[in-house]
């Protein structure tokens, strides 16, 4: 079993994880008008979960993820990336032509770009988490 980190690492992980996840959402949503987007936001979110993983171990991190397998995140991310090309096709335009919709209730502009970025976010998050968790897991047969 993986030993827990020090008290400083445990405290830092508990305090930094929510801030990093909030910052990753900021980067995700900022990417439409300025630099940023799904890739860097996914890396920041993966960094938050990796810090928690180093502090508390694989089983505690899986509990935080509520038993969502990182491979499922990769699949959903790829699915969202593929779905984002179809609205333009249905409108008779070329693939990956951005489509925008205004949601008047909350004054928010949704787009296929946002759908694509969320897909990239989930795919990057799932890939990094799967890789790091696999590297951190210890063979159960070892003492």
C-alpha positions as a printed NumPy array, in Angstrom:
array([[  0.   ,   0.   ,   0.   ],
       [  1.203,   3.511,  -0.769],
       [  2.105,   5.468,   2.327],
       [  0.507,   8.833,   2.902],
       [  2.524,  11.98 ,   2.469],
       [  3.671,  14.305,   5.197],
       [  1.3  ,  16.522,   7.147],
       [  2.416,  19.521,   5.062],
       [  1.701,  17.688,   1.789],
       [ -1.668,  16.434,   3.073],
       [ -2.723,  19.922,   4.16 ],
       [ -1.492,  21.514,   0.929],
       [ -3.322,  18.923,  -1.171],
       [ -6.604,  19.53 ,   0.644],
       [ -6.293,  23.299,   0.265],
       [ -4.893,  23.428,  -3.274],
       [ -7.113,  20.853,  -4.985],
       [-10.329,  22.938,  -5.012],
       [ -8.4  ,  26.031,  -6.092],
       [ -6.69 ,  24.181,  -8.928],
       [ -9.983,  22.686, -10.126],
       [-11.629,  26.111, -10.057],
       [ -8.699,  27.582, -11.975],
       [ -8.957,  24.768, -14.532],
       [-12.622,  25.641, -15.152],
       [-11.584,  29.297, -15.563],
       [ -8.962,  28.293, -18.145],
       [-11.48 ,  26.086, -19.938],
       [-14.045,  28.863, -20.287],
       [-11.497,  31.586, -21.054],
       [-10.116,  29.704, -24.042],
       [-12.772,  30.932, -26.478],
       [-11.731,  34.569, -26.465],
       [ -8.134,  34.428, -25.292],
       [ -5.334,  31.86 , -24.945],
       [ -6.284,  28.837, -22.912],
       [ -8.763,  26.075, -23.444],
       [ -9.332,  22.41 , -22.925],
       [ -5.773,  21.114, -23.067],
       [ -4.149,  23.339, -20.474],
       [ -7.273,  23.23 , -18.298],
       [ -7.17 ,  19.427, -18.37 ],
       [ -3.51 ,  19.475, -17.348],
       [ -4.235,  21.807, -14.423],
       [ -7.114,  19.57 , -13.263],
       [ -4.905,  16.493, -13.629],
       [ -2.254,  18.267, -11.565],
       [ -4.817,  18.803,  -8.802],
       [ -5.757,  15.132,  -8.705],
       [ -2.095,  14.08 ,  -8.963],
       [ -1.19 ,  16.216,  -5.952],
       [ -4.027,  14.568,  -4.025],
       [ -2.816,  11.171,  -5.267],
       [  0.711,  11.787,  -3.992],
       [ -0.616,  12.911,  -0.623],
       [ -3.28 ,  10.288,   0.05 ],
       [ -2.746,   7.385,  -2.358],
       [ -4.627,   5.738,  -5.19 ],
       [ -7.609,   4.437,  -3.216],
       [ -8.352,   7.837,  -1.654],
       [ -8.113,   9.497,  -5.071],
       [-10.518,   6.95 ,  -6.539],
       [-12.941,   7.797,  -3.741],
       [-12.652,  11.486,  -4.601],
       [-13.399,  10.635,  -8.232],
       [-16.5  ,   8.765,  -6.993],
       [-15.348,   5.599,  -8.742],
       [-15.245,   7.226, -12.192],
       [-12.63 ,   5.346, -14.144],
       [-10.191,   7.686, -15.897],
       [-10.624,   5.59 , -19.048],
       [-14.303,   6.534, -19.038],
       [-13.283,  10.199, -19.007],
       [-11.158,   9.571, -22.095],
       [-14.103,   7.935, -23.874],
       [-16.564,  10.697, -23.002],
       [-14.019,  13.315, -24.051],
       [-13.488,  11.689, -27.431],
       [-17.249,  11.356, -27.88 ],
       [-17.787,  15.063, -27.17 ],
       [-15.002,  15.938, -29.593],
       [-16.707,  13.926, -32.315],
       [-20.184,  15.293, -31.522],
       [-18.929,  18.859, -31.902],
       [-18.437,  18.451, -35.672],
       [-22.038,  17.513, -36.485],
       [-23.97 ,  20.784, -35.899],
       [-22.081,  22.473, -38.74 ],
       [-22.717,  19.496, -40.998],
       [-26.459,  19.64 , -40.27 ],
       [-26.402,  23.354, -41.162],
       [-24.791,  22.548, -44.535],
       [-21.369,  23.92 , -43.591],
       [-17.924,  22.353, -43.474],
       [-16.887,  20.173, -40.542],
       [-15.511,  22.043, -37.528],
       [-17.195,  25.303, -38.528],
       [-18.083,  26.925, -35.22 ],
       [-21.761,  27.188, -34.364],
       [-22.917,  29.606, -31.658],
       [-26.101,  29.605, -29.586],
       [-27.19 ,  32.245, -27.101],
       [-28.812,  31.093, -23.884],
       [-30.821,  34.194, -22.914],
       [-31.755,  33.101, -19.392],
       [-28.162,  33.23 , -18.145],
       [-26.735,  35.438, -20.94 ],
       [-24.241,  32.786, -22.042],
       [-22.992,  31.998, -25.534],
       [-22.599,  28.252, -26.019],
       [-20.772,  26.884, -29.021],
       [-19.407,  23.801, -30.665],
       [-15.985,  25.129, -29.702],
       [-16.966,  24.818, -26.029],
       [-18.198,  21.256, -26.604],
       [-14.91 ,  20.393, -28.311],
       [-12.86 ,  22.015, -25.521],
       [-14.782,  20.127, -22.841],
       [-14.036,  16.936, -24.773],
       [-10.321,  17.774, -24.887],
       [-10.436,  18.658, -21.164],
       [-11.929,  15.279, -20.242],
       [ -9.624,  13.33 , -22.568],
       [ -6.487,  15.006, -21.191],
       [ -7.673,  14.648, -17.586],
       [ -8.495,  10.965, -18.088],
       [ -5.23 ,  10.225, -19.9  ],
       [ -2.994,  11.8  , -17.287],
       [ -4.938,  10.281, -14.383],
       [ -4.875,   6.816, -15.951],
       [ -1.147,   7.091, -16.532],
       [ -0.275,   8.38 , -13.062],
       [ -2.625,   5.994, -11.23 ],
       [ -1.191,   3.046, -13.126],
       [  2.322,   4.11 , -12.194],
       [  1.35 ,   4.608,  -8.531],
       [ -0.49 ,   1.336,  -8.017],
       [  1.475,  -1.275,  -6.129],
       [  1.202,  -4.983,  -6.874],
       [ -1.172,  -6.461,  -4.317],
       [  0.997,  -9.569,  -3.885],
       [  3.903,  -7.561,  -2.461],
       [  4.073,  -7.114,   1.348]])
